[in-house]
């Protein structure tokens, strides 16, 4: 998690920082084969050089960016979880619980769906 230290240090609110660190640590633990890195100044996880998921702390929420195609695939489940969303991300409010089951399904989907992908983004 050393790769995320500078990013986490930049989150002013200590509760938001701790929550972000908890979520990132969960991803690292649950998916040890993913490579944690900083891309576009945000915590990102890749698999064999292809994008899997990115996180971005904001004032009122943590944004989860799994790619547009994944958002479309999980749109109903994201809405059912009560998260607001756009076409490319969904938001976990700092005051709401994290639906780790949904997050796990999203990451697993991207890993499997992009297994043969040779580019960073989907083609």
Secondary structure, DSSP 8 states (H G I E B T S, - for coil): -GGGHHHHHT--SHHHHHHHHHHHHHHHHHTTTSEEEEETTEEEEEETTEEEEEEEE-SSEEEEE--HHHHHHTHHHHHHTT-EE-SS-EEEETTS---HHHHHHHHHHHHHHTTT--SSS--
